[in-house]
């Protein structure tokens, strides 16, 4: 029986990679090599998810997707160090959530204004 693709775990890991990327980018002197590596890992993981989602378990592309996801998981330690502080990552991720809520509310307000003015 082929191994199930870990879709939920990959989604979680993508979120963590995005949070680490955002925190690194937010630093005074971001490390461009680390940013490229994080982006590469996230892109590869997303490709693995897409590949697995579009193929049946037991097929060669599905197995390739599993291998890609495993490879990303193994290379995490090459990019994210044990000594990387977690608080800046959580703070940036929290700010992104709060900002998104605010922007969504603003967009909803703009849509109401357009309707009132007869603009759509």
C-alpha positions as CSV (number, residue, x, y, z in Angstrom):
1,X,0.0,0.0,0.0
2,X,1.5,3.4,-1.0
3,X,2.2,6.0,1.7
4,X,-0.4,8.8,1.9
5,X,0.8,12.2,0.9
6,X,1.0,14.4,4.0
7,X,-1.1,17.3,2.6
8,X,-1.9,18.8,6.0
9,X,1.7,18.6,7.3
10,X,2.9,20.2,4.0
11,X,0.3,23.0,4.4
12,X,1.6,23.6,7.9
13,X,5.2,23.6,6.8
14,X,4.4,26.0,4.0
15,X,2.9,28.4,6.6
16,X,6.0,28.1,8.7
17,X,8.3,28.8,5.8
18,X,6.3,31.8,4.8
19,X,6.4,33.1,8.4
20,X,10.2,32.6,8.7
21,X,10.6,34.3,5.3
22,X,8.5,37.3,6.4
23,X,10.4,37.6,9.6
24,X,13.8,37.4,7.8
25,X,12.7,40.0,5.3
26,X,11.5,42.3,8.1
27,X,14.9,42.3,9.8
28,X,17.2,45.4,9.4
29,X,19.7,43.4,7.4
30,X,18.0,40.4,5.9
31,X,20.1,37.5,4.6
32,X,19.5,37.3,0.8
33,X,20.8,33.7,0.7
34,X,18.5,32.6,3.4
35,X,15.6,34.3,1.7
36,X,16.4,32.6,-1.6
37,X,16.7,29.2,0.2
38,X,13.4,29.7,2.0
39,X,11.7,30.6,-1.2
40,X,13.2,27.6,-3.0
41,X,12.0,25.2,-0.3
42,X,8.5,26.7,-0.2
43,X,8.3,26.6,-4.0
44,X,9.4,22.9,-4.1
45,X,7.0,22.0,-1.4
46,X,4.1,23.7,-3.2
47,X,5.1,21.8,-6.4
48,X,5.1,18.5,-4.5
49,X,1.6,19.3,-3.1
50,X,0.3,20.1,-6.6
51,X,1.9,17.0,-8.1
52,X,0.5,14.7,-5.4
53,X,-3.0,16.3,-5.7
54,X,-3.1,15.7,-9.4
55,X,-2.0,12.1,-9.4
56,X,-3.2,8.9,-7.8
57,X,-1.3,7.1,-5.0
58,X,1.0,4.5,-6.3
59,X,1.9,6.3,-9.5
60,X,5.4,7.5,-10.4
61,X,4.4,11.2,-10.1
62,X,2.8,10.7,-6.7
63,X,6.0,8.9,-5.5
64,X,8.1,11.8,-6.9
65,X,5.9,14.2,-4.9
66,X,6.5,12.2,-1.7
67,X,10.3,12.3,-2.4
68,X,10.2,16.1,-3.0
69,X,8.3,16.7,0.2
70,X,10.7,14.5,2.1
71,X,13.7,16.3,0.6
72,X,12.3,19.7,1.7
73,X,11.8,18.3,5.2
74,X,15.4,17.0,5.3
75,X,16.9,20.3,4.1
76,X,15.1,22.5,6.6
77,X,18.0,22.4,9.0
78,X,20.3,23.8,6.2
79,X,18.2,27.0,6.2
80,X,16.6,27.3,9.6
81,X,18.9,27.1,12.6
82,X,18.1,25.8,16.0
83,X,19.2,29.1,17.4
84,X,16.8,31.2,15.3
85,X,14.5,33.1,17.7
86,X,10.8,32.2,17.4
87,X,9.3,35.4,18.8
88,X,10.1,37.6,15.8
89,X,8.6,35.0,13.5
90,X,5.4,34.8,15.6
91,X,5.2,38.6,15.8
92,X,5.5,39.1,12.1
93,X,3.0,36.3,11.4
94,X,0.6,37.9,13.9
95,X,1.0,41.3,12.3
96,X,0.3,39.9,8.9
97,X,-3.0,38.3,10.2
98,X,-4.1,41.5,11.9
99,X,-3.2,43.6,8.8
100,X,-5.1,41.1,6.5
101,X,-8.2,41.4,8.7
102,X,-7.9,45.2,8.6
103,X,-7.5,45.3,4.8
104,X,-10.4,42.9,4.3
105,X,-12.6,45.1,6.5
106,X,-11.5,48.1,4.5
107,X,-12.2,46.4,1.2
108,X,-15.7,45.5,2.5
109,X,-16.2,49.1,3.5
110,X,-15.2,50.3,0.1
111,X,-17.6,47.9,-1.6
112,X,-20.4,49.3,0.5
113,X,-19.4,52.8,-0.4
114,X,-19.4,51.9,-4.1
115,X,-22.9,50.4,-3.9
116,X,-24.2,53.5,-2.1
117,X,-22.7,55.7,-4.8
118,X,-24.2,53.5,-7.5
119,X,-20.7,52.4,-8.7
120,X,-21.1,48.6,-8.5
